[in-house]
Amino acid sequence: MKFDTNNHSVFSLNYHLVMVVKYRRKVINDIISDRLKEIFEYIGKTYHITIVEWNHDIDHVHVLFKACPNTEISKFMNAYKSASSRLIKQEYPEIREKLWKEYFWSKSYCLITTSGVTIDIIKEYIKTQGEK
């Protein structure tokens, strides 16, 4: 197992995140997913978050990411969901036909630490999401 380091610690913090579109609307295609991923990467830099794996289905996304011990994940989630909602609705106005209010994401999300299984198993699971 490879560990990450900072000035005073050695760690391996991996998280599996699932975010669902408000009302489970079917609005995520490959283009929108790519843009959501770009926004995640951009905001993640500020919070020392790095994507390991990303995939989507038509109404949710799966993200495997790494973080540091001092990362404030709840603040990151608030920043990401707010910014991505605003930007996606500005850049893709057709989404407003299915999501007419200001929110893109459901308020809730699922965040799981990944120590129970190997990262390879989680990567494979995420890669197969959205496949029939």
N, C-alpha and C positions, 0 to 999 in steps of 0.2 A: 504494500500500500504506500502511495506517495503522499506525503504530508505537505501542507502549506506552512509558511512561517511569516511572522512579522517581528517587530523589535523584541518582544518579550514572550512569544509563545509559539508552539507548534500545534497545528490543528488540521482537521479534515472535517469541514462542515458542509455537507451536501443536503439539499432540500429538493423535494418533489412538490411542485406547485401546480394546482389546477384552478384556473379562473374561468368562470362561466359568463356568457353574454346574458344581459338582462332579459328576463322572460324566456330564456333559452331560444332566442331568435336565431335563425339559421343565416348568419351574415358573414361568416369567416370563410374566405376563399384563400388561395395561395398568395395572392397579391396583398390582401389585407393582413394575413398572417406574417408575411415578410416585413411589412411596415410596423406591425405590433412588436415584432422581434427587434427591429432597429431601435425603436423607442425604448424598449426594455434594456438593450445594451447601452444606450446613451445615458439613461438615468442610472443604470446599475453602476457605472463608473464612479459616480459620486458616493455611492454606498459600498463600494468594494465588492460588488456582486458580479460574477462571471457566469455566463450561460455555458452549460455542458451539453445540453440537448434541448431542442425545441420542436414541437409538433402541434398540430391542431386537428380538430374536427370542425364541423360546420357551426357548432355553437359553444365551443370551449377550446382552451389551449392547455397543453401540458408543458411544463418547463422543469428541467433538472438544472439547478444552479448551485454554485459554490459561494460561500460568504465567509467573512471574517468574524472572530468572536465579538468584536465591538459593533458589528452591523446592526442597525436598528431596522429590523425587517418590517415592522408595522409602519414606520415612517416611509420606508421605501415603497411599500404597497400603496399607501395613500398617494404618494407622489406619482407613481407609475399609473395607477388607475385613473387619476384625475387628468394627467397630461395626455395619456393615450386616448381617453374618451373624447377629450376636446379636439385633439389633432385628427383622429380617425373620422369624426363627424364633419370636420372642416374639409378634409381632403377627399372624402368619399361621400358626397351629399346623398347618394342613393340609399345609404344606410338609414337616413332619417325617415324613409318611408316605413321601415319596420321598427325603428326606435325613435319615436318622435320627441321624447323627453331628453334631458341633458345627459343621462347616463348611458354608457355603453356596457359596462360590466355590472353584474349582480354585486350587491354589497358584500356578500360572503365569498370566501375562497377556501380551498383545502390546501394546507401546508403540512407536509410530512417529512420528518427527518428520515434519512435513508440508511441508517445503520443496521436495520434488520435484514437486508438483502444486499447482494453485491451491486455495485454501480452498473455493471454490464447488464444485469437483469433489468434494472430500471430503464436504462438506455434502450434496450430492445423493446420493452413495453411501450415506451413513448414513441419510438419509431413506427410501431404498428398501429398507432391510434389513427382513426379515420379510414382505415383500410377495410374493405368488405371481405 
